[in-house]
Amino acid sequence: MAEGEEVSNKQVILTEYVKGFPKESDFEVRTSKIRLKVPEGSDAVLVKNLYLSCDPYMRSRMQKLEGAYRYVEPFTPGSVS
């Protein structure tokens, strides 16, 4: 892998399970540094996201619903998924 430029990386982290409507205090914005890497000889492309979309299905993943059927597991507060 070729070493690349070091850039700033922002992450929106769920800090605790949401009760009711999501609030700004339920999230934390973390900034870190990452080094861009593309495998040598590959046709890979690096993409920069400009917007964060919070889709309706994500609301159920931000809640801890005991005994509820889920087709996908909830997010774990504090982790990067």
Biopython code that builds the backbone (N, CA, C, O; Angstrom):
import numpy as np
from Bio.PDB.StructureBuilder import StructureBuilder

atoms = [
    (1, "MET", "N", (0.836, -1.186, 0.000)),
    (1, "MET", "CA", (0.000, 0.000, 0.000)),
    (1, "MET", "C", (0.877, 1.243, 0.000)),
    (1, "MET", "O", (1.852, 1.338, 0.745)),
    (2, "ALA", "N", (0.517, 2.166, -0.828)),
    (2, "ALA", "CA", (1.245, 3.425, -0.867)),
    (2, "ALA", "C", (0.762, 4.323, 0.251)),
    (2, "ALA", "O", (-0.440, 4.426, 0.497)),
    (3, "GLU", "N", (1.695, 4.974, 0.932)),
    (3, "GLU", "CA", (1.320, 5.922, 1.986)),
    (3, "GLU", "C", (0.870, 7.211, 1.322)),
    (3, "GLU", "O", (1.435, 7.631, 0.312)),
    (4, "GLY", "N", (-0.143, 7.830, 1.891)),
    (4, "GLY", "CA", (-0.688, 9.037, 1.300)),
    (4, "GLY", "C", (-0.679, 10.196, 2.254)),
    (4, "GLY", "O", (-0.030, 10.175, 3.300)),
    (5, "GLU", "N", (-1.408, 11.196, 1.868)),
    (5, "GLU", "CA", (-1.516, 12.431, 2.628)),
    (5, "GLU", "C", (-2.325, 12.208, 3.905)),
    (5, "GLU", "O", (-3.276, 11.426, 3.915)),
    (6, "GLU", "N", (-1.945, 12.895, 4.976)),
    (6, "GLU", "CA", (-2.709, 12.838, 6.223)),
    (6, "GLU", "C", (-3.767, 13.935, 6.181)),
    (6, "GLU", "O", (-3.464, 15.093, 5.898)),
    (7, "VAL", "N", (-5.018, 13.555, 6.469)),
    (7, "VAL", "CA", (-6.128, 14.509, 6.398)),
    (7, "VAL", "C", (-6.970, 14.431, 7.666)),
    (7, "VAL", "O", (-6.873, 13.474, 8.434)),
    (8, "SER", "N", (-7.794, 15.448, 7.872)),
    (8, "SER", "CA", (-8.714, 15.497, 9.005)),
    (8, "SER", "C", (-9.941, 14.643, 8.684)),
    (8, "SER", "O", (-10.416, 14.636, 7.549)),
    (9, "ASN", "N", (-10.452, 13.923, 9.686)),
    (9, "ASN", "CA", (-11.597, 13.040, 9.520)),
    (9, "ASN", "C", (-12.616, 13.336, 10.619)),
    (9, "ASN", "O", (-12.291, 13.245, 11.803)),
    (10, "LYS", "N", (-13.842, 13.689, 10.240)),
    (10, "LYS", "CA", (-14.900, 13.949, 11.222)),
    (10, "LYS", "C", (-15.816, 12.738, 11.311)),
    (10, "LYS", "O", (-16.118, 12.099, 10.303)),
    (11, "GLN", "N", (-16.255, 12.430, 12.530)),
    (11, "GLN", "CA", (-17.177, 11.324, 12.774)),
    (11, "GLN", "C", (-18.308, 11.829, 13.665)),
    (11, "GLN", "O", (-18.069, 12.579, 14.612)),
    (12, "VAL", "N", (-19.532, 11.421, 13.363)),
    (12, "VAL", "CA", (-20.679, 11.717, 14.220)),
    (12, "VAL", "C", (-20.961, 10.442, 14.997)),
    (12, "VAL", "O", (-21.318, 9.417, 14.416)),
    (13, "ILE", "N", (-20.798, 10.511, 16.325)),
    (13, "ILE", "CA", (-20.890, 9.344, 17.199)),
    (13, "ILE", "C", (-22.141, 9.430, 18.068)),
    (13, "ILE", "O", (-22.403, 10.459, 18.690)),
    (14, "LEU", "N", (-22.912, 8.342, 18.106)),
    (14, "LEU", "CA", (-24.055, 8.236, 18.999)),
    (14, "LEU", "C", (-23.512, 8.055, 20.414)),
    (14, "LEU", "O", (-22.766, 7.110, 20.672)),
    (15, "THR", "N", (-23.879, 8.950, 21.335)),
    (15, "THR", "CA", (-23.327, 8.880, 22.692)),
    (15, "THR", "C", (-24.186, 8.059, 23.640)),
    (15, "THR", "O", (-23.677, 7.497, 24.610)),
    (16, "GLU", "N", (-25.489, 7.985, 23.367)),
    (16, "GLU", "CA", (-26.381, 7.166, 24.180)),
    (16, "GLU", "C", (-27.612, 6.836, 23.350)),
    (16, "GLU", "O", (-27.910, 7.515, 22.368)),
    (17, "TYR", "N", (-28.326, 5.785, 23.751)),
    (17, "TYR", "CA", (-29.534, 5.421, 23.020)),
    (17, "TYR", "C", (-30.541, 6.559, 23.091)),
    (17, "TYR", "O", (-30.658, 7.228, 24.118)),
    (18, "VAL", "N", (-31.265, 6.776, 22.006)),
    (18, "VAL", "CA", (-32.220, 7.868, 21.885)),
    (18, "VAL", "C", (-33.560, 7.463, 22.492)),
    (18, "VAL", "O", (-34.055, 6.359, 22.265)),
    (19, "LYS", "N", (-34.135, 8.379, 23.265)),
    (19, "LYS", "CA", (-35.485, 8.204, 23.813)),
    (19, "LYS", "C", (-36.325, 9.328, 23.228)),
    (19, "LYS", "O", (-36.025, 10.502, 23.449)),
    (20, "GLY", "N", (-37.372, 8.987, 22.486)),
    (20, "GLY", "CA", (-38.173, 10.014, 21.813)),
    (20, "GLY", "C", (-37.457, 10.486, 20.563)),
    (20, "GLY", "O", (-36.838, 9.691, 19.856)),
    (21, "PHE", "N", (-37.541, 11.783, 20.290)),
    (21, "PHE", "CA", (-36.878, 12.339, 19.119)),
    (21, "PHE", "C", (-35.383, 12.521, 19.398)),
    (21, "PHE", "O", (-35.008, 12.888, 20.512)),
    (22, "PRO", "N", (-34.527, 12.269, 18.402)),
    (22, "PRO", "CA", (-33.086, 12.491, 18.591)),
    (22, "PRO", "C", (-32.804, 13.964, 18.893)),
    (22, "PRO", "O", (-33.418, 14.862, 18.317)),
    (23, "LYS", "N", (-31.861, 14.189, 19.811)),
    (23, "LYS", "CA", (-31.442, 15.542, 20.183)),
    (23, "LYS", "C", (-29.961, 15.689, 19.866)),
    (23, "LYS", "O", (-29.240, 14.696, 19.763)),
    (24, "GLU", "N", (-29.519, 16.901, 19.716)),
    (24, "GLU", "CA", (-28.107, 17.154, 19.448)),
    (24, "GLU", "C", (-27.230, 16.557, 20.544)),
    (24, "GLU", "O", (-26.120, 16.101, 20.272)),
    (25, "SER", "N", (-27.722, 16.558, 21.778)),
    (25, "SER", "CA", (-26.942, 16.038, 22.905)),
    (25, "SER", "C", (-26.775, 14.512, 22.857)),
    (25, "SER", "O", (-25.971, 13.959, 23.607)),
    (26, "ASP", "N", (-27.521, 13.832, 21.987)),
    (26, "ASP", "CA", (-27.380, 12.374, 21.826)),
    (26, "ASP", "C", (-26.174, 12.011, 20.958)),
    (26, "ASP", "O", (-25.849, 10.833, 20.806)),
    (27, "PHE", "N", (-25.515, 13.020, 20.390)),
    (27, "PHE", "CA", (-24.409, 12.792, 19.461)),
    (27, "PHE", "C", (-23.182, 13.599, 19.853)),
    (27, "PHE", "O", (-23.272, 14.582, 20.589)),
    (28, "GLU", "N", (-22.055, 13.171, 19.355)),
    (28, "GLU", "CA", (-20.786, 13.877, 19.564)),
    (28, "GLU", "C", (-20.046, 13.883, 18.228)),
    (28, "GLU", "O", (-20.026, 12.877, 17.518)),
    (29, "VAL", "N", (-19.442, 15.016, 17.890)),
    (29, "VAL", "CA", (-18.626, 15.094, 16.681)),
    (29, "VAL", "C", (-17.175, 14.964, 17.103)),
    (29, "VAL", "O", (-16.679, 15.755, 17.905)),
    (30, "ARG", "N", (-16.496, 13.962, 16.558)),
    (30, "ARG", "CA", (-15.076, 13.745, 16.844)),
    (30, "ARG", "C", (-14.272, 14.016, 15.590)),
    (30, "ARG", "O", (-14.683, 13.675, 14.481)),
    (31, "THR", "N", (-13.128, 14.630, 15.781)),
    (31, "THR", "CA", (-12.219, 14.887, 14.672)),
    (31, "THR", "C", (-10.906, 14.185, 14.953)),
    (31, "THR", "O", (-10.350, 14.291, 16.046)),
    (32, "SER", "N", (-10.424, 13.477, 13.967)),
    (32, "SER", "CA", (-9.148, 12.779, 14.094)),
    (32, "SER", "C", (-8.380, 12.927, 12.784)),
    (32, "SER", "O", (-8.877, 13.525, 11.830)),
    (33, "LYS", "N", (-7.196, 12.392, 12.746)),
    (33, "LYS", "CA", (-6.379, 12.404, 11.528)),
    (33, "LYS", "C", (-6.319, 10.984, 10.977)),
    (33, "LYS", "O", (-6.193, 10.020, 11.732)),
    (34, "ILE", "N", (-6.409, 10.864, 9.656)),
    (34, "ILE", "CA", (-6.216, 9.570, 9.001)),
    (34, "ILE", "C", (-5.272, 9.767, 7.829)),
    (34, "ILE", "O", (-5.176, 10.859, 7.269)),
    (35, "ARG", "N", (-4.589, 8.714, 7.472)),
    (35, "ARG", "CA", (-3.700, 8.758, 6.321)),
    (35, "ARG", "C", (-4.408, 8.070, 5.163)),
    (35, "ARG", "O", (-4.823, 6.916, 5.266)),
    (36, "LEU", "N", (-4.540, 8.807, 4.046)),
    (36, "LEU", "CA", (-5.193, 8.255, 2.869)),
    (36, "LEU", "C", (-4.290, 7.198, 2.244)),
    (36, "LEU", "O", (-3.110, 7.452, 2.003)),
    (37, "LYS", "N", (-4.844, 6.007, 1.981)),
    (37, "LYS", "CA", (-4.063, 4.923, 1.397)),
    (37, "LYS", "C", (-4.855, 4.284, 0.261)),
    (37, "LYS", "O", (-6.039, 3.978, 0.408)),
    (38, "VAL", "N", (-4.198, 4.092, -0.847)),
    (38, "VAL", "CA", (-4.773, 3.373, -1.983)),
    (38, "VAL", "C", (-3.777, 2.288, -2.370)),
    (38, "VAL", "O", (-2.593, 2.578, -2.537)),
    (39, "PRO", "N", (-4.232, 1.039, -2.516)),
    (39, "PRO", "CA", (-3.305, -0.029, -2.888)),
    (39, "PRO", "C", (-2.602, 0.285, -4.214)),
    (39, "PRO", "O", (-3.233, 0.710, -5.182)),
    (40, "GLU", "N", (-1.307, 0.071, -4.234)),
    (40, "GLU", "CA", (-0.542, 0.320, -5.463)),
    (40, "GLU", "C", (-1.055, -0.560, -6.583)),
    (40, "GLU", "O", (-1.329, -1.744, -6.385)),
    (41, "GLY", "N", (-1.182, 0.031, -7.768)),
    (41, "GLY", "CA", (-1.614, -0.724, -8.935)),
    (41, "GLY", "C", (-3.110, -0.960, -9.009)),
    (41, "GLY", "O", (-3.583, -1.593, -9.953)),
    (42, "SER", "N", (-3.871, -0.468, -8.035)),
    (42, "SER", "CA", (-5.322, -0.693, -8.068)),
    (42, "SER", "C", (-6.005, 0.455, -8.805)),
    (42, "SER", "O", (-5.408, 1.503, -9.053)),
    (43, "ASP", "N", (-7.252, 0.232, -9.142)),
    (43, "ASP", "CA", (-8.067, 1.275, -9.761)),
    (43, "ASP", "C", (-8.984, 1.918, -8.718)),
    (43, "ASP", "O", (-9.997, 2.523, -9.070)),
    (44, "ALA", "N", (-8.631, 1.789, -7.439)),
    (44, "ALA", "CA", (-9.444, 2.319, -6.354)),
    (44, "ALA", "C", (-9.547, 3.836, -6.440)),
    (44, "ALA", "O", (-8.666, 4.508, -6.977)),
    (45, "VAL", "N", (-10.634, 4.353, -5.903)),
    (45, "VAL", "CA", (-10.879, 5.787, -5.895)),
    (45, "VAL", "C", (-11.221, 6.201, -4.471)),
    (45, "VAL", "O", (-12.021, 5.536, -3.812)),
    (46, "LEU", "N", (-10.634, 7.282, -3.988)),
    (46, "LEU", "CA", (-10.988, 7.837, -2.677)),
    (46, "LEU", "C", (-12.142, 8.804, -2.867)),
    (46, "LEU", "O", (-12.149, 9.600, -3.806)),
    (47, "VAL", "N", (-13.125, 8.732, -1.964)),
    (47, "VAL", "CA", (-14.313, 9.575, -2.055)),
    (47, "VAL", "C", (-14.437, 10.396, -0.782)),
    (47, "VAL", "O", (-14.237, 9.877, 0.316)),
    (48, "LYS", "N", (-14.763, 11.669, -0.923)),
    (48, "LYS", "CA", (-14.982, 12.541, 0.221)),
    (48, "LYS", "C", (-16.481, 12.778, 0.354)),
    (48, "LYS", "O", (-17.118, 13.273, -0.575)),
    (49, "ASN", "N", (-17.052, 12.422, 1.519)),
    (49, "ASN", "CA", (-18.470, 12.678, 1.783)),
    (49, "ASN", "C", (-18.643, 14.127, 2.196)),
    (49, "ASN", "O", (-17.906, 14.635, 3.042)),
    (50, "LEU", "N", (-19.615, 14.783, 1.599)),
    (50, "LEU", "CA", (-19.883, 16.179, 1.925)),
    (50, "LEU", "C", (-21.071, 16.335, 2.876)),
    (50, "LEU", "O", (-21.160, 17.327, 3.600)),
    (51, "TYR", "N", (-21.980, 15.364, 2.878)),
    (51, "TYR", "CA", (-23.186, 15.441, 3.699)),
    (51, "TYR", "C", (-23.396, 14.142, 4.445)),
    (51, "TYR", "O", (-22.988, 13.073, 3.990)),
    (52, "LEU", "N", (-24.035, 14.246, 5.595)),
    (52, "LEU", "CA", (-24.432, 13.078, 6.374)),
    (52, "LEU", "C", (-25.948, 12.979, 6.295)),
    (52, "LEU", "O", (-26.659, 13.931, 6.617)),
    (53, "SER", "N", (-26.432, 11.836, 5.870)),
    (53, "SER", "CA", (-27.868, 11.609, 5.785)),
    (53, "SER", "C", (-28.287, 10.726, 6.945)),
    (53, "SER", "O", (-27.670, 9.690, 7.195)),
    (54, "CYS", "N", (-29.319, 11.125, 7.646)),
    (54, "CYS", "CA", (-29.858, 10.322, 8.741)),
    (54, "CYS", "C", (-31.231, 9.835, 8.289)),
    (54, "CYS", "O", (-32.229, 10.542, 8.434)),
    (55, "ASP", "N", (-31.273, 8.624, 7.742)),
    (55, "ASP", "CA", (-32.488, 8.071, 7.165)),
    (55, "ASP", "C", (-33.437, 7.554, 8.247)),
    (55, "ASP", "O", (-32.997, 7.225, 9.349)),
    (56, "PRO", "N", (-34.749, 7.481, 7.938)),
    (56, "PRO", "CA", (-35.728, 7.031, 8.936)),
    (56, "PRO", "C", (-35.418, 5.667, 9.557)),
    (56, "PRO", "O", (-35.669, 5.469, 10.746)),
    (57, "TYR", "N", (-34.876, 4.721, 8.777)),
    (57, "TYR", "CA", (-34.602, 3.398, 9.349)),
    (57, "TYR", "C", (-33.551, 3.475, 10.452)),
    (57, "TYR", "O", (-33.510, 2.605, 11.322)),
    (58, "MET", "N", (-32.706, 4.496, 10.430)),
    (58, "MET", "CA", (-31.639, 4.626, 11.424)),
    (58, "MET", "C", (-32.200, 4.918, 12.816)),
    (58, "MET", "O", (-31.550, 4.638, 13.824)),
    (59, "ARG", "N", (-33.408, 5.483, 12.867)),
    (59, "ARG", "CA", (-33.997, 5.817, 14.168)),
    (59, "ARG", "C", (-34.165, 4.569, 15.031)),
    (59, "ARG", "O", (-33.895, 4.599, 16.232)),
    (60, "SER", "N", (-34.609, 3.474, 14.420)),
    (60, "SER", "CA", (-34.769, 2.239, 15.200)),
    (60, "SER", "C", (-33.414, 1.691, 15.645)),
    (60, "SER", "O", (-33.335, 1.012, 16.668)),
    (61, "ARG", "N", (-32.348, 1.974, 14.896)),
    (61, "ARG", "CA", (-31.012, 1.517, 15.280)),
    (61, "ARG", "C", (-30.414, 2.380, 16.383)),
    (61, "ARG", "O", (-29.435, 1.983, 17.015)),
    (62, "MET", "N", (-30.993, 3.562, 16.624)),
    (62, "MET", "CA", (-30.503, 4.459, 17.677)),
    (62, "MET", "C", (-31.244, 4.247, 18.987)),
    (62, "MET", "O", (-30.953, 4.917, 19.978)),
    (63, "GLN", "N", (-32.202, 3.318, 19.005)),
    (63, "GLN", "CA", (-32.994, 3.051, 20.208)),
    (63, "GLN", "C", (-32.723, 1.644, 20.712)),
    (63, "GLN", "O", (-32.425, 0.738, 19.934)),
    (64, "LYS", "N", (-32.830, 1.473, 22.006)),
    (64, "LYS", "CA", (-32.705, 0.143, 22.591)),
    (64, "LYS", "C", (-34.106, -0.322, 22.945)),
    (64, "LYS", "O", (-34.681, 0.096, 23.950)),
    (65, "LEU", "N", (-34.644, -1.191, 22.105)),
    (65, "LEU", "CA", (-36.011, -1.678, 22.280)),
    (65, "LEU", "C", (-35.946, -3.116, 22.757)),
    (65, "LEU", "O", (-35.636, -4.018, 21.979)),
    (66, "GLU", "N", (-36.236, -3.335, 24.026)),
    (66, "GLU", "CA", (-36.186, -4.679, 24.608)),
    (66, "GLU", "C", (-37.279, -5.557, 24.012)),
    (66, "GLU", "O", (-38.439, -5.151, 23.941)),
    (67, "GLY", "N", (-36.907, -6.761, 23.584)),
    (67, "GLY", "CA", (-37.859, -7.742, 23.094)),
    (67, "GLY", "C", (-38.431, -7.450, 21.721)),
    (67, "GLY", "O", (-39.301, -8.186, 21.256)),
    (68, "ALA", "N", (-37.970, -6.400, 21.056)),
    (68, "ALA", "CA", (-38.494, -6.059, 19.735)),
    (68, "ALA", "C", (-37.750, -6.846, 18.662)),
    (68, "ALA", "O", (-36.545, -7.073, 18.771)),
    (69, "TYR", "N", (-38.480, -7.263, 17.618)),
    (69, "TYR", "CA", (-37.839, -7.930, 16.483)),
    (69, "TYR", "C", (-37.074, -6.890, 15.677)),
    (69, "TYR", "O", (-37.582, -5.801, 15.409)),
    (70, "ARG", "N", (-35.868, -7.227, 15.300)),
    (70, "ARG", "CA", (-35.045, -6.328, 14.477)),
    (70, "ARG", "C", (-34.442, -7.123, 13.333)),
    (70, "ARG", "O", (-33.999, -8.256, 13.515)),
    (71, "TYR", "N", (-34.430, -6.529, 12.170)),
    (71, "TYR", "CA", (-33.747, -7.170, 11.053)),
    (71, "TYR", "C", (-32.284, -6.749, 10.988)),
    (71, "TYR", "O", (-31.503, -7.308, 10.217)),
    (72, "VAL", "N", (-31.922, -5.773, 11.793)),
    (72, "VAL", "CA", (-30.534, -5.331, 11.898)),
    (72, "VAL", "C", (-30.302, -4.881, 13.342)),
    (72, "VAL", "O", (-31.197, -4.307, 13.963)),
    (73, "GLU", "N", (-29.113, -5.137, 13.873)),
    (73, "GLU", "CA", (-28.796, -4.804, 15.265)),
    (73, "GLU", "C", (-28.721, -3.282, 15.476)),
    (73, "GLU", "O", (-28.409, -2.541, 14.544)),
    (74, "PRO", "N", (-29.007, -2.824, 16.701)),
    (74, "PRO", "CA", (-28.894, -1.380, 16.982)),
    (74, "PRO", "C", (-27.425, -0.955, 17.023)),
    (74, "PRO", "O", (-26.525, -1.772, 17.218)),
    (75, "PHE", "N", (-27.215, 0.340, 16.835)),
    (75, "PHE", "CA", (-25.872, 0.889, 16.988)),
    (75, "PHE", "C", (-25.434, 0.725, 18.432)),
    (75, "PHE", "O", (-26.272, 0.633, 19.329)),
    (76, "THR", "N", (-24.140, 0.688, 18.663)),
    (76, "THR", "CA", (-23.596, 0.649, 20.015)),
    (76, "THR", "C", (-23.083, 2.046, 20.344)),
    (76, "THR", "O", (-22.140, 2.518, 19.708)),
    (77, "PRO", "N", (-23.693, 2.725, 21.337)),
    (77, "PRO", "CA", (-23.221, 4.075, 21.672)),
    (77, "PRO", "C", (-21.720, 4.115, 21.926)),
    (77, "PRO", "O", (-21.153, 3.243, 22.585)),
    (78, "GLY", "N", (-21.094, 5.159, 21.379)),
    (78, "GLY", "CA", (-19.664, 5.351, 21.559)),
    (78, "GLY", "C", (-18.784, 4.627, 20.564)),
    (78, "GLY", "O", (-17.575, 4.855, 20.528)),
    (79, "SER", "N", (-19.376, 3.749, 19.746)),
    (79, "SER", "CA", (-18.554, 2.996, 18.789)),
    (79, "SER", "C", (-18.674, 3.598, 17.400)),
    (79, "SER", "O", (-19.570, 4.394, 17.120)),
    (80, "VAL", "N", (-17.762, 3.205, 16.550)),
    (80, "VAL", "CA", (-17.770, 3.615, 15.158)),
    (80, "VAL", "C", (-18.235, 2.418, 14.340)),
    (80, "VAL", "O", (-17.586, 1.373, 14.323)),
    (81, "SER", "N", (-19.366, 2.583, 13.663)),
    (81, "SER", "CA", (-19.923, 1.475, 12.869)),
    (81, "SER", "C", (-19.788, 1.731, 11.404)),
    (81, "SER", "O", (-20.202, 0.904, 10.591)),
]
sb = StructureBuilder()
sb.init_structure("model")
sb.init_model(0)
sb.init_chain("A")
sb.init_seg("    ")
for serial, (resi, resn, name, xyz) in enumerate(atoms, 1):
    if name == "N":
        sb.init_residue(resn, " ", resi, " ")
    sb.init_atom(name, np.array(xyz, "f"), 0.0, 1.0, " ", f" {name:<3s}", serial, name[0])
structure = sb.get_structure()
